[in-house]
Amino acid sequence: LDKESEKEFKKLLHGFKVKHKINFTMGNKSGDSANHRILFVLFDELLVGGIQDLTGERKRSFFQLLMESFLMNNEPLKENTLKTSFSTWKNEQEKINSRNQRRLIRQMLGKE
């Protein structure tokens, strides 16, 4: 994250709305959907209880928070893409690539 995005991300983590959307640029060879998946892993690690079991209104509120707070490579997040990527992400949690993404996020957060 750039300095401005880092500042806004810290505000978000403390429960405040961002003034400027956070430009999330972290990804891997799989393209944009991988960025979404890494973002999901990040929130799954940061939020108590994670996000894997979110359904209904809680999931819609989470997606709304993401759309209001983040850009993905300078582009707005789209609800349909979030839904598809979230479903794919949930179904792939036991695959090697998903475990590697989680390990990367845990290392960045100082949990490993």
ABEGO torsion letter per residue (X at the ends): XBAAAAAAAAAAAAGBBBABBBBBABBBAAEAAAAAAAAAAAAAAABBGEAAABBEAAAAAAAAAAAAABBBGGBBBBAAAAAAAAAAAAAAAABAAAAAAAAAAAAAAGAX
